[in-house]
Amino acid sequence: MVVFELLEPTLTVWSHCETIHQPVAGGGAESKPAEVSEQTIIEGKAQLTVTCDADGFCIQQVWMKYSKVLVSGGRFTFYNTNRVLDRIDTGAFLLKYIWEFKKKKKMFGFVPYIDELEEKRQGRCTGEGILPQGPASGAVAGTAKLTTTIRPPERPFLSVSWSFKEANIITSTSKNVTDAEYVDRIFLDRATGSLELRDLGLEDSGEYTVIIIPDGGLQQQGKITLNVYALISGASISSPSAVLIEDKSSTNLTCEASGNISTTVWIKDGRLLRPSDRVVFFADNKTVLLRPVHSSHHGTYQCRVSNPVSSMTVAYSLIVNFGPHNVSIIGPSAVSPGPGVALQCTAASVPPANFSWTFNGNETHVNSSLYIIEQLEAENIGNYTCTARNTVTMMENSTVLNLRASCTAPCWSFSMLLIGALTLSGLK
């Protein structure tokens, strides 16, 4: 506590701060006095400024005179969350610290009796809990409401005041005093102390302070930061115009947009794009470098830019020429004489590959991915080779299918004779 006491015509002021800490082992509470200071001044001749500091975890500081709560105004001025009292006056003054602990405790000092200390909300000094932790957000030309957590009291507040960067916005007592800059731009909810700001501009970003004096209660104060953002628009992705070839080329994608951009996220084919040996992000994710490009980089990229009040997503198709890779032939490896079969050649390639076939090393003049054998005979048994070529990467790859008979030579001879006999019988 801090006590001011008039001893002579000269005002002698001496102070003592006592703090109560959080519970210690065993459930008790530990007290630790702060430094004691003494100073002598003459009433009306000088100005007194007293600061009370103490160890511990403060959740409330209140100045009182003769057990009555002092409020800022007139000749009293409070600074630094009520730590400093600036005033010349006579009488007994008290700075009451309320700390977080559950057990109630009465304190006696240089005033006869001090109100009980009660458990308060953890981690908050005087009234900081009356506003959300924030920050609050608003859009340019839009509206933001700084809403308190206070329930409307039975009796109206004696005073509600809001300030921005220590400059008054509105002070509401029996009448409202509004700064000229905020006339027609604000609405004060007198029941809860909440403030609505309209027609926001970027210059409205910053810290706002509310001080509420209840009727018969302690002064409450809260602070909250408001961030005002310009809406995001005109998002686009750009990339150098060049033919990209796997493992030989590099490129970058740059995402740009108008407005205040808080985050930029890249998505590739519906999945979050992550950094790797070949993927590097620059300039707060604005640019992604692909070096060198890989076949996996071919596809659709999305850039999502956002801020707390807006977002926008734009897409870009990136073409990476690669392949042919993974050339394979789909078809049976063993066949019986009779109806024909189809062999299908596939390859991973951008652009799509051109195909050609050879049989036992001889050209077949088949230049498509599909090779059809209309009638299986003994001379159709052998090695079928499919070659895939990419006209951009100038690469080619081949694969071989060994088509073999599913039975021995006599089986094929008997089958051929049977087919021939049925054919002759049909001609008669």
Helices and strands as residue ranges (DSSP letters): E 2-6, E 10-15, E 18-23, E 29-33, E 37-42, E 49-51, E 58-65, E 68-69, E 77-79, E 84-86, E 93-99, G 128-130, E 136-139, E 144-146, E 159-164, E 167-172, E 176-178, G 180-182, E 186-189, E 194-197, G 202-204, E 206-213, E 220-229, E 233-238, E 251-258, E 263-268, E 271-272, E 279-282, E 287-290, G 295-297, E 299-307, E 310-318, E 322-330, E 334-335, E 338-350, E 354-359, E 362-363, E 370-376, G 378-380, E 382-390, E 395-405, H 409-427
